[in-house]
Amino acid sequence: MSEKLTMTFDPRTIEHLGVKMYSTLPPAIAELIANAYDACATEVTVKLNDDPK
């Protein structure tokens, strides 16, 4: 049986962990996707939410 996993994080996490590595969000998202590819993920879903809540 396959279990669906969801990863969420506060956008400020990128600022905290990679402020020198990623100056904008698109490269940070690209890195997350590249990491999934390197880990042989068979599926990657990226959902962006611009709701301030």
PDB file of N, CA, C, O and CB in Angstrom:
ATOM      1  N   MET A   1       0.840  -1.175   0.000  1.00  0.00           N
ATOM      2  CA  MET A   1       0.000   0.000   0.000  1.00  0.00           C
ATOM      3  C   MET A   1       0.891   1.247   0.000  1.00  0.00           C
ATOM      4  O   MET A   1       1.894   1.296   0.713  1.00  0.00           O
ATOM      5  CB  MET A   1      -0.959  -0.007   1.220  1.00  0.00           C
ATOM      6  N   SER A   2       0.528   2.235  -0.788  1.00  0.00           N
ATOM      7  CA  SER A   2       1.303   3.465  -0.892  1.00  0.00           C
ATOM      8  C   SER A   2       0.637   4.566  -0.076  1.00  0.00           C
ATOM      9  O   SER A   2      -0.563   4.807  -0.205  1.00  0.00           O
ATOM     10  CB  SER A   2       1.453   3.897  -2.367  1.00  0.00           C
ATOM     11  N   GLU A   3       1.413   5.220   0.750  1.00  0.00           N
ATOM     12  CA  GLU A   3       0.898   6.305   1.568  1.00  0.00           C
ATOM     13  C   GLU A   3       1.326   7.630   0.963  1.00  0.00           C
ATOM     14  O   GLU A   3       2.496   7.820   0.630  1.00  0.00           O
ATOM     15  CB  GLU A   3       1.389   6.183   3.028  1.00  0.00           C
ATOM     16  N   LYS A   4       0.374   8.550   0.819  1.00  0.00           N
ATOM     17  CA  LYS A   4       0.680   9.867   0.280  1.00  0.00           C
ATOM     18  C   LYS A   4       1.251  10.732   1.401  1.00  0.00           C
ATOM     19  O   LYS A   4       0.656  10.855   2.471  1.00  0.00           O
ATOM     20  CB  LYS A   4      -0.587  10.526  -0.349  1.00  0.00           C
ATOM     21  N   LEU A   5       2.392  11.318   1.141  1.00  0.00           N
ATOM     22  CA  LEU A   5       3.047  12.182   2.114  1.00  0.00           C
ATOM     23  C   LEU A   5       2.982  13.622   1.632  1.00  0.00           C
ATOM     24  O   LEU A   5       3.068  13.880   0.431  1.00  0.00           O
ATOM     25  CB  LEU A   5       4.513  11.746   2.346  1.00  0.00           C
ATOM     26  N   THR A   6       2.837  14.530   2.528  1.00  0.00           N
ATOM     27  CA  THR A   6       2.797  15.951   2.203  1.00  0.00           C
ATOM     28  C   THR A   6       3.853  16.666   3.013  1.00  0.00           C
ATOM     29  O   THR A   6       3.958  16.472   4.225  1.00  0.00           O
ATOM     30  CB  THR A   6       1.397  16.552   2.470  1.00  0.00           C
ATOM     31  N   MET A   7       4.635  17.494   2.342  1.00  0.00           N
ATOM     32  CA  MET A   7       5.650  18.288   3.031  1.00  0.00           C
ATOM     33  C   MET A   7       5.251  19.747   2.937  1.00  0.00           C
ATOM     34  O   MET A   7       5.020  20.267   1.845  1.00  0.00           O
ATOM     35  CB  MET A   7       7.072  18.054   2.425  1.00  0.00           C
ATOM     36  N   THR A   8       5.173  20.391   4.054  1.00  0.00           N
ATOM     37  CA  THR A   8       4.878  21.818   4.066  1.00  0.00           C
ATOM     38  C   THR A   8       5.937  22.510   4.916  1.00  0.00           C
ATOM     39  O   THR A   8       6.521  21.908   5.816  1.00  0.00           O
ATOM     40  CB  THR A   8       3.437  22.101   4.611  1.00  0.00           C
ATOM     41  N   PHE A   9       6.169  23.763   4.620  1.00  0.00           N
ATOM     42  CA  PHE A   9       7.105  24.536   5.416  1.00  0.00           C
ATOM     43  C   PHE A   9       6.756  25.998   5.304  1.00  0.00           C
ATOM     44  O   PHE A   9       6.138  26.434   4.332  1.00  0.00           O
ATOM     45  CB  PHE A   9       8.555  24.286   4.974  1.00  0.00           C
ATOM     46  N   ASP A  10       7.146  26.731   6.279  1.00  0.00           N
ATOM     47  CA  ASP A  10       6.940  28.168   6.284  1.00  0.00           C
ATOM     48  C   ASP A  10       7.929  28.776   5.291  1.00  0.00           C
ATOM     49  O   ASP A  10       9.111  28.435   5.320  1.00  0.00           O
ATOM     50  CB  ASP A  10       7.122  28.773   7.725  1.00  0.00           C
ATOM     51  N   PRO A  11       7.469  29.669   4.412  1.00  0.00           N
ATOM     52  CA  PRO A  11       8.396  30.282   3.449  1.00  0.00           C
ATOM     53  C   PRO A  11       9.612  30.939   4.097  1.00  0.00           C
ATOM     54  O   PRO A  11      10.650  31.089   3.453  1.00  0.00           O
ATOM     55  CB  PRO A  11       7.665  31.309   2.631  1.00  0.00           C
ATOM     56  N   ARG A  12       9.495  31.322   5.339  1.00  0.00           N
ATOM     57  CA  ARG A  12      10.635  31.926   6.033  1.00  0.00           C
ATOM     58  C   ARG A  12      11.743  30.920   6.280  1.00  0.00           C
ATOM     59  O   ARG A  12      12.868  31.296   6.610  1.00  0.00           O
ATOM     60  CB  ARG A  12      10.191  32.528   7.351  1.00  0.00           C
ATOM     61  N   THR A  13      11.426  29.631   6.120  1.00  0.00           N
ATOM     62  CA  THR A  13      12.446  28.600   6.276  1.00  0.00           C
ATOM     63  C   THR A  13      13.549  28.800   5.251  1.00  0.00           C
ATOM     64  O   THR A  13      14.728  28.642   5.567  1.00  0.00           O
ATOM     65  CB  THR A  13      11.832  27.198   6.137  1.00  0.00           C
ATOM     66  N   ILE A  14      13.173  29.146   4.026  1.00  0.00           N
ATOM     67  CA  ILE A  14      14.173  29.396   2.980  1.00  0.00           C
ATOM     68  C   ILE A  14      15.067  30.556   3.400  1.00  0.00           C
ATOM     69  O   ILE A  14      16.284  30.513   3.224  1.00  0.00           O
ATOM     70  CB  ILE A  14      13.489  29.699   1.614  1.00  0.00           C
ATOM     71  N   GLU A  15      14.452  31.583   3.952  1.00  0.00           N
ATOM     72  CA  GLU A  15      15.253  32.723   4.419  1.00  0.00           C
ATOM     73  C   GLU A  15      16.222  32.291   5.504  1.00  0.00           C
ATOM     74  O   GLU A  15      17.377  32.716   5.525  1.00  0.00           O
ATOM     75  CB  GLU A  15      14.346  33.847   4.943  1.00  0.00           C
ATOM     76  N   HIS A  16      15.750  31.452   6.393  1.00  0.00           N
ATOM     77  CA  HIS A  16      16.578  31.015   7.517  1.00  0.00           C
ATOM     78  C   HIS A  16      17.712  30.090   7.074  1.00  0.00           C
ATOM     79  O   HIS A  16      18.859  30.264   7.488  1.00  0.00           O
ATOM     80  CB  HIS A  16      15.717  30.312   8.553  1.00  0.00           C
ATOM     81  N   LEU A  17      17.388  29.106   6.232  1.00  0.00           N
ATOM     82  CA  LEU A  17      18.378  28.102   5.853  1.00  0.00           C
ATOM     83  C   LEU A  17      19.226  28.485   4.646  1.00  0.00           C
ATOM     84  O   LEU A  17      20.391  28.098   4.550  1.00  0.00           O
ATOM     85  CB  LEU A  17      17.692  26.816   5.572  1.00  0.00           C
ATOM     86  N   GLY A  18      18.643  29.238   3.737  1.00  0.00           N
ATOM     87  CA  GLY A  18      19.370  29.466   2.505  1.00  0.00           C
ATOM     88  C   GLY A  18      19.408  30.899   2.043  1.00  0.00           C
ATOM     89  O   GLY A  18      19.421  31.161   0.841  1.00  0.00           O
ATOM     90  N   VAL A  19      19.425  31.816   2.957  1.00  0.00           N
ATOM     91  CA  VAL A  19      19.395  33.214   2.563  1.00  0.00           C
ATOM     92  C   VAL A  19      20.568  33.569   1.650  1.00  0.00           C
ATOM     93  O   VAL A  19      20.420  34.401   0.755  1.00  0.00           O
ATOM     94  CB  VAL A  19      19.406  34.101   3.795  1.00  0.00           C
ATOM     95  N   LYS A  20      21.712  32.961   1.860  1.00  0.00           N
ATOM     96  CA  LYS A  20      22.867  33.243   1.012  1.00  0.00           C
ATOM     97  C   LYS A  20      22.845  32.403  -0.260  1.00  0.00           C
ATOM     98  O   LYS A  20      23.444  32.777  -1.268  1.00  0.00           O
ATOM     99  CB  LYS A  20      24.161  32.991   1.781  1.00  0.00           C
ATOM    100  N   MET A  21      22.160  31.279  -0.211  1.00  0.00           N
ATOM    101  CA  MET A  21      22.119  30.366  -1.344  1.00  0.00           C
ATOM    102  C   MET A  21      21.030  30.738  -2.340  1.00  0.00           C
ATOM    103  O   MET A  21      21.216  30.607  -3.550  1.00  0.00           O
ATOM    104  CB  MET A  21      21.908  28.950  -0.861  1.00  0.00           C
ATOM    105  N   TYR A  22      19.903  31.200  -1.835  1.00  0.00           N
ATOM    106  CA  TYR A  22      18.745  31.493  -2.682  1.00  0.00           C
ATOM    107  C   TYR A  22      18.235  32.892  -2.372  1.00  0.00           C
ATOM    108  O   TYR A  22      17.723  33.150  -1.283  1.00  0.00           O
ATOM    109  CB  TYR A  22      17.619  30.443  -2.472  1.00  0.00           C
ATOM    110  N   SER A  23      18.377  33.775  -3.323  1.00  0.00           N
ATOM    111  CA  SER A  23      17.923  35.140  -3.080  1.00  0.00           C
ATOM    112  C   SER A  23      16.471  35.333  -3.479  1.00  0.00           C
ATOM    113  O   SER A  23      15.848  36.321  -3.089  1.00  0.00           O
ATOM    114  CB  SER A  23      18.795  36.122  -3.830  1.00  0.00           C
ATOM    115  N   THR A  24      15.919  34.393  -4.259  1.00  0.00           N
ATOM    116  CA  THR A  24      14.515  34.458  -4.634  1.00  0.00           C
ATOM    117  C   THR A  24      13.895  33.067  -4.514  1.00  0.00           C
ATOM    118  O   THR A  24      14.607  32.068  -4.417  1.00  0.00           O
ATOM    119  CB  THR A  24      14.353  35.014  -6.072  1.00  0.00           C
ATOM    120  N   LEU A  25      12.582  33.013  -4.522  1.00  0.00           N
ATOM    121  CA  LEU A  25      11.884  31.745  -4.329  1.00  0.00           C
ATOM    122  C   LEU A  25      12.049  30.755  -5.490  1.00  0.00           C
ATOM    123  O   LEU A  25      12.201  29.563  -5.223  1.00  0.00           O
ATOM    124  CB  LEU A  25      10.429  32.013  -4.117  1.00  0.00           C
ATOM    125  N   PRO A  26      12.027  31.177  -6.767  1.00  0.00           N
ATOM    126  CA  PRO A  26      12.135  30.177  -7.850  1.00  0.00           C
ATOM    127  C   PRO A  26      13.359  29.261  -7.770  1.00  0.00           C
ATOM    128  O   PRO A  26      13.202  28.056  -7.967  1.00  0.00           O
ATOM    129  CB  PRO A  26      12.159  30.882  -9.165  1.00  0.00           C
ATOM    130  N   PRO A  27      14.555  29.752  -7.496  1.00  0.00           N
ATOM    131  CA  PRO A  27      15.688  28.830  -7.371  1.00  0.00           C
ATOM    132  C   PRO A  27      15.537  27.871  -6.191  1.00  0.00           C
ATOM    133  O   PRO A  27      15.990  26.728  -6.258  1.00  0.00           O
ATOM    134  CB  PRO A  27      16.978  29.615  -7.224  1.00  0.00           C
ATOM    135  N   ALA A  28      14.909  28.328  -5.120  1.00  0.00           N
ATOM    136  CA  ALA A  28      14.700  27.455  -3.963  1.00  0.00           C
ATOM    137  C   ALA A  28      13.742  26.327  -4.324  1.00  0.00           C
ATOM    138  O   ALA A  28      13.962  25.180  -3.935  1.00  0.00           O
ATOM    139  CB  ALA A  28      14.155  28.258  -2.761  1.00  0.00           C
ATOM    140  N   ILE A  29      12.688  26.641  -5.059  1.00  0.00           N
ATOM    141  CA  ILE A  29      11.739  25.612  -5.499  1.00  0.00           C
ATOM    142  C   ILE A  29      12.428  24.656  -6.459  1.00  0.00           C
ATOM    143  O   ILE A  29      12.248  23.441  -6.368  1.00  0.00           O
ATOM    144  CB  ILE A  29      10.498  26.253  -6.171  1.00  0.00           C
ATOM    145  N   ALA A  30      13.212  25.197  -7.373  1.00  0.00           N
ATOM    146  CA  ALA A  30      13.944  24.345  -8.312  1.00  0.00           C
ATOM    147  C   ALA A  30      14.872  23.394  -7.569  1.00  0.00           C
ATOM    148  O   ALA A  30      15.006  22.234  -7.960  1.00  0.00           O
ATOM    149  CB  ALA A  30      14.748  25.201  -9.301  1.00  0.00           C
ATOM    150  N   GLU A  31      15.505  23.858  -6.521  1.00  0.00           N
ATOM    151  CA  GLU A  31      16.395  23.005  -5.726  1.00  0.00           C
ATOM    152  C   GLU A  31      15.621  21.889  -5.039  1.00  0.00           C
ATOM    153  O   GLU A  31      16.085  20.750  -4.998  1.00  0.00           O
ATOM    154  CB  GLU A  31      17.144  23.839  -4.682  1.00  0.00           C
ATOM    155  N   LEU A  32      14.448  22.203  -4.500  1.00  0.00           N
ATOM    156  CA  LEU A  32      13.617  21.170  -3.879  1.00  0.00           C
ATOM    157  C   LEU A  32      13.234  20.090  -4.891  1.00  0.00           C
ATOM    158  O   LEU A  32      13.264  18.899  -4.578  1.00  0.00           O
ATOM    159  CB  LEU A  32      12.352  21.797  -3.273  1.00  0.00           C
ATOM    160  N   ILE A  33      12.876  20.510  -6.096  1.00  0.00           N
ATOM    161  CA  ILE A  33      12.510  19.552  -7.141  1.00  0.00           C
ATOM    162  C   ILE A  33      13.725  18.732  -7.567  1.00  0.00           C
ATOM    163  O   ILE A  33      13.625  17.521  -7.761  1.00  0.00           O
ATOM    164  CB  ILE A  33      11.907  20.283  -8.356  1.00  0.00           C
ATOM    165  N   ALA A  34      14.868  19.393  -7.710  1.00  0.00           N
ATOM    166  CA  ALA A  34      16.094  18.675  -8.075  1.00  0.00           C
ATOM    167  C   ALA A  34      16.461  17.655  -7.003  1.00  0.00           C
ATOM    168  O   ALA A  34      16.916  16.557  -7.322  1.00  0.00           O
ATOM    169  CB  ALA A  34      17.259  19.661  -8.286  1.00  0.00           C
ATOM    170  N   ASN A  35      16.268  18.005  -5.754  1.00  0.00           N
ATOM    171  CA  ASN A  35      16.547  17.068  -4.668  1.00  0.00           C
ATOM    172  C   ASN A  35      15.619  15.862  -4.743  1.00  0.00           C
ATOM    173  O   ASN A  35      16.047  14.733  -4.502  1.00  0.00           O
ATOM    174  CB  ASN A  35      16.405  17.762  -3.309  1.00  0.00           C
ATOM    175  N   ALA A  36      14.367  16.092  -5.071  1.00  0.00           N
ATOM    176  CA  ALA A  36      13.417  14.979  -5.212  1.00  0.00           C
ATOM    177  C   ALA A  36      13.850  14.075  -6.362  1.00  0.00           C
ATOM    178  O   ALA A  36      13.785  12.851  -6.251  1.00  0.00           O
ATOM    179  CB  ALA A  36      11.972  15.507  -5.450  1.00  0.00           C
ATOM    180  N   TYR A  37      14.287  14.673  -7.457  1.00  0.00           N
ATOM    181  CA  TYR A  37      14.761  13.897  -8.610  1.00  0.00           C
ATOM    182  C   TYR A  37      15.990  13.074  -8.212  1.00  0.00           C
ATOM    183  O   TYR A  37      16.077  11.888  -8.532  1.00  0.00           O
ATOM    184  CB  TYR A  37      15.099  14.837  -9.809  1.00  0.00           C
ATOM    185  N   ASP A  38      16.918  13.693  -7.528  1.00  0.00           N
ATOM    186  CA  ASP A  38      18.129  12.997  -7.082  1.00  0.00           C
ATOM    187  C   ASP A  38      17.799  11.840  -6.136  1.00  0.00           C
ATOM    188  O   ASP A  38      18.538  10.858  -6.064  1.00  0.00           O
ATOM    189  CB  ASP A  38      19.079  13.979  -6.390  1.00  0.00           C
ATOM    190  N   ALA A  39      16.689  11.963  -5.415  1.00  0.00           N
ATOM    191  CA  ALA A  39      16.266  10.918  -4.485  1.00  0.00           C
ATOM    192  C   ALA A  39      15.393   9.874  -5.182  1.00  0.00           C
ATOM    193  O   ALA A  39      14.800   9.016  -4.528  1.00  0.00           O
ATOM    194  CB  ALA A  39      15.509  11.534  -3.305  1.00  0.00           C
ATOM    195  N   CYS A  40      15.318   9.954  -6.518  1.00  0.00           N
ATOM    196  CA  CYS A  40      14.539   9.001  -7.330  1.00  0.00           C
ATOM    197  C   CYS A  40      13.049   9.058  -7.040  1.00  0.00           C
ATOM    198  O   CYS A  40      12.365   8.037  -7.126  1.00  0.00           O
ATOM    199  CB  CYS A  40      15.037   7.591  -7.094  1.00  0.00           C
ATOM    200  N   ALA A  41      12.541  10.216  -6.703  1.00  0.00           N
ATOM    201  CA  ALA A  41      11.100  10.353  -6.490  1.00  0.00           C
ATOM    202  C   ALA A  41      10.377  10.063  -7.800  1.00  0.00           C
ATOM    203  O   ALA A  41      10.832  10.463  -8.872  1.00  0.00           O
ATOM    204  CB  ALA A  41      10.741  11.776  -5.962  1.00  0.00           C
ATOM    205  N   THR A  42       9.267   9.375  -7.708  1.00  0.00           N
ATOM    206  CA  THR A  42       8.504   9.061  -8.918  1.00  0.00           C
ATOM    207  C   THR A  42       7.465  10.130  -9.213  1.00  0.00           C
ATOM    208  O   THR A  42       6.921  10.184 -10.315  1.00  0.00           O
ATOM    209  CB  THR A  42       7.824   7.704  -8.781  1.00  0.00           C
ATOM    210  N   GLU A  43       7.193  10.966  -8.247  1.00  0.00           N
ATOM    211  CA  GLU A  43       6.216  12.035  -8.449  1.00  0.00           C
ATOM    212  C   GLU A  43       6.530  13.188  -7.516  1.00  0.00           C
ATOM    213  O   GLU A  43       6.856  12.977  -6.347  1.00  0.00           O
ATOM    214  CB  GLU A  43       4.774  11.525  -8.218  1.00  0.00           C
ATOM    215  N   VAL A  44       6.433  14.404  -8.029  1.00  0.00           N
ATOM    216  CA  VAL A  44       6.643  15.604  -7.222  1.00  0.00           C
ATOM    217  C   VAL A  44       5.516  16.570  -7.539  1.00  0.00           C
ATOM    218  O   VAL A  44       5.246  16.857  -8.705  1.00  0.00           O
ATOM    219  CB  VAL A  44       8.048  16.254  -7.500  1.00  0.00           C
ATOM    220  N   THR A  45       4.864  17.067  -6.512  1.00  0.00           N
ATOM    221  CA  THR A  45       3.807  18.053  -6.682  1.00  0.00           C
ATOM    222  C   THR A  45       4.213  19.305  -5.930  1.00  0.00           C
ATOM    223  O   THR A  45       4.580  19.248  -4.757  1.00  0.00           O
ATOM    224  CB  THR A  45       2.432  17.515  -6.181  1.00  0.00           C
ATOM    225  N   VAL A  46       4.144  20.429  -6.610  1.00  0.00           N
ATOM    226  CA  VAL A  46       4.462  21.712  -5.978  1.00  0.00           C
ATOM    227  C   VAL A  46       3.199  22.545  -5.991  1.00  0.00           C
ATOM    228  O   VAL A  46       2.634  22.811  -7.052  1.00  0.00           O
ATOM    229  CB  VAL A  46       5.642  22.453  -6.711  1.00  0.00           C
ATOM    230  N   LYS A  47       2.759  22.954  -4.826  1.00  0.00           N
ATOM    231  CA  LYS A  47       1.590  23.820  -4.709  1.00  0.00           C
ATOM    232  C   LYS A  47       2.035  25.106  -4.052  1.00  0.00           C
ATOM    233  O   LYS A  47       2.636  25.089  -2.978  1.00  0.00           O
ATOM    234  CB  LYS A  47       0.441  23.140  -3.898  1.00  0.00           C
ATOM    235  N   LEU A  48       1.744  26.208  -4.688  1.00  0.00           N
ATOM    236  CA  LEU A  48       2.103  27.515  -4.136  1.00  0.00           C
ATOM    237  C   LEU A  48       0.823  28.200  -3.693  1.00  0.00           C
ATOM    238  O   LEU A  48      -0.167  28.225  -4.424  1.00  0.00           O
ATOM    239  CB  LEU A  48       2.881  28.392  -5.180  1.00  0.00           C
ATOM    240  N   ASN A  49       0.853  28.743  -2.516  1.00  0.00           N
ATOM    241  CA  ASN A  49      -0.311  29.402  -1.953  1.00  0.00           C
ATOM    242  C   ASN A  49       0.070  30.829  -1.636  1.00  0.00           C
ATOM    243  O   ASN A  49       0.958  31.073  -0.819  1.00  0.00           O
ATOM    244  CB  ASN A  49      -0.832  28.664  -0.689  1.00  0.00           C
ATOM    245  N   ASP A  50      -0.594  31.775  -2.278  1.00  0.00           N
ATOM    246  CA  ASP A  50      -0.270  33.177  -2.008  1.00  0.00           C
ATOM    247  C   ASP A  50      -1.280  33.815  -1.050  1.00  0.00           C
ATOM    248  O   ASP A  50      -1.328  35.039  -0.922  1.00  0.00           O
ATOM    249  CB  ASP A  50      -0.223  33.969  -3.317  1.00  0.00           C
ATOM    250  N   ASP A  51      -2.076  32.995  -0.386  1.00  0.00           N
ATOM    251  CA  ASP A  51      -3.027  33.485   0.593  1.00  0.00           C
ATOM    252  C   ASP A  51      -2.259  33.930   1.830  1.00  0.00           C
ATOM    253  O   ASP A  51      -1.543  33.122   2.421  1.00  0.00           O
ATOM    254  CB  ASP A  51      -4.082  32.399   0.946  1.00  0.00           C
ATOM    255  N   PRO A  52      -2.385  35.183   2.240  1.00  0.00           N
ATOM    256  CA  PRO A  52      -1.618  35.675   3.376  1.00  0.00           C
ATOM    257  C   PRO A  52      -1.950  34.991   4.699  1.00  0.00           C
ATOM    258  O   PRO A  52      -1.208  35.142   5.669  1.00  0.00           O
ATOM    259  CB  PRO A  52      -1.835  37.134   3.516  1.00  0.00           C
ATOM    260  N   LYS A  53      -3.048  34.244   4.755  1.00  0.00           N
ATOM    261  CA  LYS A  53      -3.403  33.513   5.988  1.00  0.00           C
ATOM    262  C   LYS A  53      -2.453  32.375   6.136  1.00  0.00           C
ATOM    263  O   LYS A  53      -2.548  31.613   7.098  1.00  0.00           O
ATOM    264  CB  LYS A  53      -4.873  33.000   5.968  1.00  0.00           C
TER     265      LYS A  53
END
